[in-house]
């Protein structure tokens, strides 16, 4: 019934279940007690029904609303209580306050009748046929709860063919919540919405805010460029001047270089518009030069074809052979992909090649930087995932190896190391925008083979070797605001050949002879033991990925290569073996990045809800072949082969072949395996 009793201040509460309480119709009478607070929530319904009956009987009405040729007798007090529009009309010294009849514009009689029925009964029927008129009238007369109800109805009714119209309606009536929900729908269903001509009617500002989104659902940036050009050509005389404004939201630097040259720069409208030339120049610089360009247009879109991966860069095998491969491991999809090899090595013969040994690497803005090395002392390169290439940038001022790199405040720092004669304290800072290195404050203690990580505007250098035999436990902290170093709490053990990673307000350190994982809290300036290992993991890698820590490779106490990848889950506090490194190597460096999938010749397929594997593959433009196997048991299901062209390999002679199984077991819907690179001439046989 909804009625409640509350005790007055200072008095004990009286339970409705008390035996002395008796029910009398819609009232509660308490036979004992001096005070009760009676809250009859049902009275509001009685009042509402009474007012509606008075309206129908035309009793006590004091105003007539005239809409078209119809007249509606109403009560001013009811209208003012339900609508801010009528409150302002009747409660201020306006002409309508004293008039018996008021003529209303901007609404038809049928819609006005719906609004008044809702006002007196709190009920209305919203349909696809009347929702737009009801929403417009409710917005005009400020029936705010009715506006919300119409907005909810439209949100549930969103389809690719009507979403643009709903978006324009929301924008016209300043319905910010509905507008945001519709824009999110368009962003998530972009490729389907494009099929309807109504999309070309979008105003420029709404189109720009849609294209600007990091979550825009496209398989490649070329779709966005073509959308803009179609939109411009739809009303070319009106929109040509808007083209630079709209093109600012297309990430031209992320286009394939060949597509950029052959399609974008060759476009007639583009060539006729000098105002877009700066955007073209930015893309050229991004494709061709080593200058680091950081803008909104160089940031990959975060759609579902992208996943967080960690990269294993270089290293050596158990037989001490140098490894030039760079491997991306995707823990969630349990898959891997070989990307562009380390620079120089794929173009020169093995005898002439400078091997990347004892170098350092780091990620900035999803680009990988590598520097130094025993044979590549001054070299610095960066990997651009969008074009799958390594690009050489400005050399280090001081060549070094056994050093570390870190990112702080948008700059890349190269710290310490060994120059062939001695451990050095030199630190250099790289400015990506100007492509130049500058000196920063030197270390307090000269070290090599140490660990380094940044955390909230500070850079930390941990442990390391002050000479070839000894190790230190010192923690050195750099403050860029003062360009100075200070000492913090010492590590529990002296260690070198170690690595570190920032993760969840702590810096985790592993490697050396520690047989353990330690964490350091910069806030508390304290150390603690996290977990222990059965073996040493000297020179292993460590990187966060998907809210877990991954520890890769290393060497044990017998100086033998460790090929396993360990995973530390902070939620369960458990350490598990994740997988074995490809080629049984221990990595030189490991870090995390985002690997873009289908847009760059991806290596895995995510099955869409409600779609078959074939439908998903065909939508992504992939060659597909299905093989059925097993009618019962745990092998029941299908497997399929997908061919994904590697669009950005220079040779253009290879494709990736991925085989995986889609099983009927809902707990394990997909299994990925059998990654291989197959020469073009062998593909027919392979498939």
Buried (B, 14 or more C-beta within 10 A) or exposed (E): EEBEBEEEEEEEEBEEEEEEBEEEEEEBEBEEBEEBEEEBEEEEEEEBEEBBEBBEEEEEBEBBBBBEEEEBBBBBBBBBEBBEBBBEBBEEEEEBEEEEEBEBEEBEBEBBEBBBBBBBEBEBEBEEEBBBBBBBBBBBBBBEEBBBBBBBBBBEEBEBBBBBBBBBBBBEBEBEEBBEBBBBBBBBBBBBBBEBEBBBBBEBEBBBBBBBBEEBBBBBBBBBBBBBBEBBEBEEEEBBEBBBBBBBBBBBBBBBBEBBEEBBBEBEBBEEBEEBEEBBEBBBBBBEEEBBBEEEBBBBBEBEBBBBBBBBBBBBBEEEEBBBBBBBBBBEBBBBBBBBBBBBBBEEEEEEBBBBBBBBBBBBBBBBBBBBBBBBBBBBBBBBBBBBBBBEBBEBBBBBBBBBBBBBEEBBBBBBBBBEEEBBBBBBBBBBEEBBBEEBBBBBBBBBBBBBBBBEEBBBBBBBBBEEEEBBBBBBBBBBEEEEBEEBBBBBBBBBBBBBBBBEEBBBBBBBBBBBBBBBBBEEEEBEEBBEBEBBBBBBBBBBBBEBBBBBBBBBEEEEBBBBBBBBEBEEEEBEEBBEBBBBBBBBBBBBBBBBBBBBBBBBBBBEEEEBBBEBBEEBEBBBEEEEEEEEEEEEBBBBBBBBBBBBBEEEEBBBBBBBBBBEEEEEEBBBEEBEEBEEEEBEEEB
